[in-house]
Amino acid sequence: MAREATAASRTRLRDVCLGVNRDIERLVEYAADFSGRRLGPLRRLSFLLMPPIQCALLYRLSHWLHSHGRRGLACQLARVNYVLHKSAISPAARIGPGLYVPHTVGVVFQAHAGDNLTLYAWSKVVPPVIRHWDGEVPGDAPRLGSGVTVGVGTVVVGPITVPDGTHLRACSVLMAPAATNTAGASLHAAEDA
Amino acid sequence: MITWSETQTRLRADRQRLVEHLAAEQGEPQRFLALHPSYQAVFFHRLSFYFFDHGHRLVGRFFWHINLLLTGCDIPPRCDLGGGLLLPVPLAVTLVGRFGRNCTVHAHVGVGGGSRRRDDIGAGPGLPVIGDGVEIGLNSLVVGPVRIGDGAHIGPGCLVTRDVPAGAEVVPVPRPTSGGSDGP
């Protein structure tokens, strides 16, 4: 088992809790659009049973394990996430607090992102060649800023830096020039993952 | 608020449409319909919608999650789907909005709200309203507060962001292909 995680790169458990709390807050913001009222603390806790929050929670726990060198366990947790929610979020990926995945089906994420990331169904943010979950995110993976929204079915491949607040519309394809020749292979790899 | 008898009526219509679909496809009626993923996806959503509508939100979410786990079909409990819904292959189907009766939704279809337009046309902020007898083809998307008229047919691979009149047929825009080996 690889245990080369340095103290600087380790995620603290407190950060996991803060991240999940912010994830719930974002879901509450969207839910308030429908209910038209603010939600109390007990109702907020009940959001832990919803698939979008469970998906984010499992990712944050797997990332915490991964950053502490427990890569095998992190992979198993990511696999549980895959089976339960049909989404493949790499434990090595770094995502800031406020992750919102309204529909978890078909999401493939192997990159880094800032705060308040929104991933819609079937969005794929991946390097040209997708690695196995137990490794690190490669250097040619996309880097998303804060407040980025990745629309339904959108594909982001290669070493691309997406600025803060960018809204990628549904079914758009963002591909780095260097990744053009390998995009087909990487997408097939995403389906196989 | 939906009643239990209305839920049963919708389930009967769902079962009838699935039986007809399977009989036309396989030539003989399916015996164990309860084990068929198409029926399971609709059945669990009906339960989820019924309980959620009656204030048992936790139970509603439980059936939503079971549906996602067993069939890979993501239909939130708030989504109101008319009777006679047919999901031939429920894999990766995401439906949010209001559907009429006798709709057909194929695999990898997404119907839901966009994140920019939030106006309410009857299904919730930013969500679409689908009419009766609409068929949505494989890998198609209906995004935002749009109305799909009765009997409309949306072909495979379409991205619909505008209203579709009743009886219309939507076909995908052909994309340019890179054919040669020396292409980009």
Interface residues (C-beta under 8 A of the other chain):
Chain A: D33 F34 S46 L49 M50 P51 Q54 V83 L84 H85 K86 P102 H103 T104 V105 G106 T118 Y120 A121 W122 T149 G151 V152 G153 H167 A170 C171 T180
Chain B: R57 L58 R61 F62 W64 H65 L68 L69 G72 D74 R78 A92 T94 V96 H108 G110 G112 G114 S115 R116 R118 G124 P125 G126 L141 V143 L159 T161 P184
